[in-house]
Amino acid sequence: MNLNIESNQRTNFLEFIKKEIVLIISISLAILSCVFSVPKLSYIDFRVLILLFNLMIVVSSFNELKVLDSIATKILKRCTSYTSITFTLVFITLISSMFVTNDVALLTFIPLTIIIGKKTNLSPLKIVIFQTIAANLGSSFTPMGNPQNLFIYSFYKLGIMEFFKATFPLLLISIILLIFSY
């Protein structure tokens, strides 16, 4: 009896490791990094964590209030094919990432994609991959799209038109590639 319990615990532990491999690797690397640099509380940006937590609460609240379901239904009424659904979700993400960071755009629109996937029995994986690419490409167009752009914009004291002249070709090529990729 005791051997059976130990065997079950070992099996459950191995299943947990297989299921949560990213978590295990992350924790292992975090512990390993402590050997090279002692962690400090000042490394944690609590303001950003609180903002992300609040964003997750808002998205979760939208989910509870079925706001995302309502938006998904409206998108599905207007989009009649897989291509039009993908195009709409990808380009909403691309455009929004220009004004908010790519992370915020993804945290906002991926739940919508998952809801649409459930409503239509489509796998959302391909759409989420394209949304991730679109969010990163869209955020590269504006100074506020990502922290690297904000640093470049302020450090080199670029004018807004000068910045857009540098980033517009990348945006244009990105949109063309996204359109022809799916």
N, C-alpha and C positions, 0 to 999 in steps of 0.2 A: 504494500500500500504506500509506504513512504517513498519507495523508488518511483512509483507511478506519479506521485505529486512532484518530485524533483524533475522528472522527465517532462511533465507538463509545463513547469516553470521555465525550464531550459528552452522548450519549444516556443513558449510565449515570448521569452526574451529575444530569441533569434528572429521571430516574426516581427517584433517591435523594431529591431535593428534594420531588417530589410525594408520595413514600411517607412521608417524615419531616417533613412541613410543621410539625407542632407543635414538634418539636425545633428546627427552623430558626428559627421565630418566637421560641421561648424563649431561644435563644442570642443572637439579635439584640437582644431586649429586655434581656437581662442585660448585654450589651456597652453598649447605650445607657444603661442605668442607671448605669454606671461614670462617665459624664460628669457626672452630678449628685451622686454620692456615691462616694467611694473605698471599695472593698470592704475589709472587715477580717475577719480570721480569727475574731474574737469574735462575728461575726454568725451563725456556724454553731453550732448546738446539737448537738454531737457525741453527747451522751447520747441524744437523740431519734433521731438517725440510726442509732446502734448498736442501739437498741431496735427500730426498724423493720426493720433488717437482720436481727436475730435473729428477728423475727416472720416475715419472708419465708423464712428458713431453715426455721423450723418448718412453715410451710405447704408449702414445697417438699418437706420430709421426709415430711410426711403424704401428699403426692402420690406420692412415690417408694414409700412403704410401702403405697400403695393404701388408706389410711385414708379419704380423701375418697371414693374409689370405693365403699367399704363403706357409708359414711353415705348416699351418693347412692342406692345400691341399696335401703337400708332406707326412705328417703323415697319412692322410686318404688314399692315394694311397698305402702306405705300410701296413697299418693296415686294415684288412678286417672285423674284428668283434668288437663288443662292448668291449669284454675282452681285445683284443690287443690294442685298443685305450686307454682304462683305464690304462692298464699296462704301456704303453709308457708315458702317461702324468704324472702318479703318480711317476714313477721311474726317469723321467727327473727332476721332482721337488725334489725328494729325493737326487739325486746326486748333483744337483746345490746348494742345501741348505748346503751341506758340505763345499762349498767354498765361498759362500756368506751367509748372514744371512737368516733365514727362512722367514722373512718378504719380503726380496728382491726376493727370489725364488717365493713366492706366488704372489707378485705384477707383476712378469714377466710372470708366466705361467697360472694364472687364466684367464687373458684375452684371451689367446690362447684356453683354455678349453671352454670358452663361445663361441668363434667363431666356434670351432668344433661342439659344441652343436647346434648352429644355422644352420650350413651346413648339419648336419645329422639328425636334428629333435630329437636328444637325449637330455634328461634332464641332464644338467651338474652338478646338485646338488650333486649326489653321488660321482662323480669324484672329485669335489672341496673339499668335506669332506675328501676323501682319500688323496688328495694332501696336505691338511692342516696337517693331521696326519703325512704323509711322510716328509713334510718339517720340522716339529718339531723333528721327530726321526732322520732324516738325519743330521740336524744341531747339534745334540748332539754328533756326532762322532768326529768332529774336533774342535780345539781351536777357530778357527775363525768363526765357525758356529753360535755361539750365545755368547752374552756378559758374561753369567754365566760361560761358559767354559773358556773363555779368562781370567776371574778373577781367576778361580780355577787353571788354567795352570800357570799363572804368580805368584799368591800368594804362592802356594805350591812348586814353582820352579820345576815342573815336566819336565822330558825329553819327547820328542815327542813320543818315543816308549812306555814309561811308560803310557802316556796319552792314546795312542791307545789301549794298553792292557786292560785298564780299560773300555774304551767305546766300543770296538769291540764286546763283547758279547751282549750288548744292540742293536747294529746295526744289528747283525746277527739274533737275535730273532725278531727284528722289521721287517726285510725283509721277514722272513718266515711267520710271522703273516699277513703282507700285502698281500703276494702272496695267502695265503689261505683264506683271508677275503672276497674277491670278486670273 
